Amino acid sequence: MLKKLQDRWQLKSTTQVVVVLIVFACTGFTIMFLKKPIVSAIAGSEEYSTFFSVLYYVFILPVYNVVLLIYGFLFGQFAFFWEFEKKMWRRMTGKKTNHDAE
């Protein structure tokens, strides 16, 4: 499984794959712990409605991306995550580049 990820992400070693997975895990946990305070700030002390949950997920995406880059930098994998972010944004926006066509 790690070898598959190494090939897919074009990483140099299995160790690098493990570090990348740790970065994803740290980012996920950080975002998970930020949900309650952020939604509380938006919704106040009221019950969390579906609307506020949806609003949270829309606004947390840019925060997630920044946190991912920060952890990537801290774990020495900034270049990988910077390229990962650029690919993701191209896919989300539907923009094609000369590199995508190859």
C-alpha positions as CSV (number, residue, x, y, z in Angstrom):
1,M,0.0,0.0,0.0
2,L,2.8,2.4,0.9
3,K,4.6,1.5,-2.4
4,K,1.4,2.4,-4.3
5,L,1.2,5.8,-2.6
6,Q,4.9,6.3,-3.3
7,D,4.4,5.7,-7.0
8,R,1.2,7.7,-7.2
9,W,2.6,10.7,-5.4
10,Q,6.1,10.3,-7.0
11,L,7.9,10.3,-3.7
12,K,11.5,9.1,-3.2
13,S,11.0,6.7,-0.3
14,T,8.5,4.9,1.9
15,T,9.6,7.1,4.8
16,Q,8.6,10.2,2.8
17,V,5.1,8.6,2.3
18,V,4.8,8.0,6.0
19,V,5.7,11.6,6.7
20,V,3.2,12.9,4.2
21,L,0.5,10.7,5.8
22,I,1.4,12.1,9.2
23,V,1.0,15.6,7.8
24,F,-2.4,14.8,6.5
25,A,-3.3,13.3,9.9
26,C,-2.1,16.3,11.9
27,T,-3.9,18.7,9.6
28,G,-7.1,16.7,9.9
29,F,-6.9,16.6,13.7
30,T,-6.2,20.3,13.9
31,I,-9.2,21.2,11.7
32,M,-11.4,18.8,13.8
33,F,-10.4,20.6,17.0
34,L,-11.1,24.0,15.4
35,K,-14.7,23.1,14.4
36,K,-16.4,23.7,17.8
37,P,-14.8,27.1,18.6
38,I,-15.3,28.3,15.0
39,V,-19.0,27.2,14.8
40,S,-19.6,28.6,18.4
41,A,-18.2,31.9,17.3
42,I,-20.5,32.0,14.3
43,A,-23.6,30.5,15.8
44,G,-23.2,31.7,19.4
45,S,-24.4,29.5,22.1
46,E,-27.3,28.2,20.1
47,E,-27.7,24.7,18.8
48,Y,-25.6,24.0,15.8
49,S,-27.9,23.9,12.8
50,T,-27.2,22.2,9.5
51,F,-26.7,25.7,8.0
52,F,-23.8,26.5,10.3
53,S,-22.2,23.1,9.7
54,V,-22.4,23.7,5.9
55,L,-21.1,27.2,6.3
56,Y,-18.2,25.9,8.4
57,Y,-17.2,23.4,5.7
58,V,-17.3,26.1,3.0
59,F,-15.1,28.5,5.1
60,I,-12.8,25.8,6.5
61,L,-11.4,24.7,3.1
62,P,-8.9,27.7,2.8
63,V,-8.0,27.2,6.4
64,Y,-7.4,23.5,5.9
65,N,-5.1,24.3,2.9
66,V,-3.0,26.8,4.9
67,V,-2.7,24.4,7.9
68,L,-1.7,21.7,5.4
69,L,1.1,23.9,4.1
70,I,2.2,24.8,7.6
71,Y,2.5,21.2,8.7
72,G,4.1,20.3,5.4
73,F,6.7,23.0,6.0
74,L,7.3,21.8,9.7
75,F,7.8,18.2,8.5
76,G,10.1,19.2,5.6
77,Q,7.6,18.4,2.9
78,F,6.5,21.9,1.8
79,A,7.4,21.3,-1.9
80,F,5.2,18.2,-2.1
81,F,2.2,19.9,-0.5
82,W,2.6,23.1,-2.5
83,E,2.4,21.0,-5.7
84,F,-0.5,19.0,-4.1
85,E,-2.4,22.3,-3.4
86,K,-1.8,23.7,-6.9
87,K,-3.2,20.4,-8.4
88,M,-6.2,20.4,-6.1
89,W,-7.1,24.1,-6.9
90,R,-6.7,23.4,-10.7
91,R,-9.1,20.5,-10.4
92,M,-11.6,22.4,-8.3
93,T,-11.6,25.4,-10.6
94,G,-11.5,23.3,-13.8
95,K,-8.5,25.2,-15.1
96,K,-6.2,23.3,-17.4
97,T,-2.5,24.1,-17.9
98,N,0.0,22.9,-20.4
99,H,1.4,20.5,-17.7
100,D,-2.1,18.9,-17.2
101,A,-2.4,18.2,-20.9
102,E,0.8,16.1,-21.0
